[in-house]
Amino acid sequence: MSEQDPQGNGNQGGRPAGGQTNGPSYPGGSPQPPPGYQQPPPGYPQQQSPPGYPQQPPPGQQWGPPPPPPWGAPQQWGPPPPPQWGPPQQWGPSPGRPYNQLPSFPHPEPREYHQMLRTWNYAWWKPVLGIFLVIIGSLVVAPLALMPVLMAGVAIEGGPFWESFSDAATLSEVGPASLLYLNLSLGATILVCWLVMRVLHRMRPRWLTSVAPKMRWQFFFICVAISVVALMAMVIVSLLLPGSQEGDFSQGVNDFTGTTVALAIIVLLTTPFQAAGEEYVFRGYLMQALGSLFRIKWIALLVTATLFALAHGVQNFPLFFDRFMFGLIAGYLVLRTGGLEAGIAMHILNNFLAFGYALTFSDLTDTLNVSEVGWSNIPLTLTQAGTYAVLVLFVAKRMRLQTRTNPPVEPPAAPAPRGTEPVPSGA
């Protein structure tokens, strides 16, 4: 037979009988081309073999298999792969870490501020336990831990120690020691909330500040300026309301003594921490805990505003409504802007105004222990809070603030085996 049998019964083309092959041989022992193969037309450029290998046989001769590539580094065929943009993302457990660690981003999908605690390892009992721990830490642990500060301050002020200590601890007589102790105790609640976030929820404390997650300082300082504008609007309205100025400045300016100077320094240095502490507790952790439990932002907003008003002690309804509206507006801005910056800015300025007015024209003890105000105070509160809210929302829209978390697009690794509690590695 001059050609290979189509049925495979021939023994031509370098294939020994019995179906065994002895490997390719060069150049005459190569197999024939497969059936149906057509030689390229005359003049068609012949394919060149890689350097170092024999050229392909001329037409009419047997075609052998391509020579094997040389041993060594693999050859790169085709265009090179596209370059990587940025560092590769780590979705599963990182090398050297336990398998049950989750991705560094704590949320499986974009979250609003009030649902920040709904992470990969969320469980309903965690926010419940967290609320209890924050309350105990704020009302018991922080005041007891800072008690030496109060005792040292009372000793420095002089006078009967235990009587002065009792008056300072109950705010019956507010002096430098009692004001410093009060502001530091409220400021320490920031650490309490951070500790609960880190230990109980395995999240970094920065997730309490905003959805960014960080303090957006530019927006914060703009909110401080807006709060000044809102305060001016409130003053203008107070001048227009009949009877609102009666008795305000009848006693004149207070004498500036050494105690007044000490109180002014304490107000200036510690009031921002005191105001921020209240925001981290009520508009921060409690807002996130209640929002994660109920998934309804309005429940979290109303409950936190009510708790904020009740936490200020005995008060008549106009004063309760004043504080409730402050908590409601501050909480609403937190939900709309995705962070605590607006609430902290307004709170700081309000407390500066209250303490500054008390040191200049009134009495600090009466200011901290106020229990009732008139109904004329409500229009002033609504004017200030409404002006502030409108301007803050306008600025937030212009700045295009982020109001949800922004998890990476790619899916995470498979969940950890049952029975292990996953821990976000960098949350």
Secondary structure, DSSP 8 states (H G I E B T S, - for coil): --S--TTS----TT--GGG------SSTT-----TT-----TT-------TTS-----TTS---------SSS----SS------SS----S--TTS-TTEE-SSS-SS--BGGGTT--TT--THHHHHHHHHHHHIIIIIHHHHTHHHHHHHHHHH-S-HHHHHHHHHTTSS--HHHHHHHHHHHHTHHHHHHHHHHHTS---GGGGTBSSSS--HHHHHHHHHHHHHHHHHHHHHHHHSTTTTTTSSTT------HHHHHHHHHHHHHHHHHHHHHHIIIIIIIHHHHHHHH--HHHHHHHHHHHHHHTT-S--HHHHHHHHHHHHHHHHHHHHHTBSHHHHHHHHHHHHHHHHHHHHHS-HHHHHT-----TTHHHHHHHHHHHHHHHHHHHHHHHT---B----SS-------TT---EES--
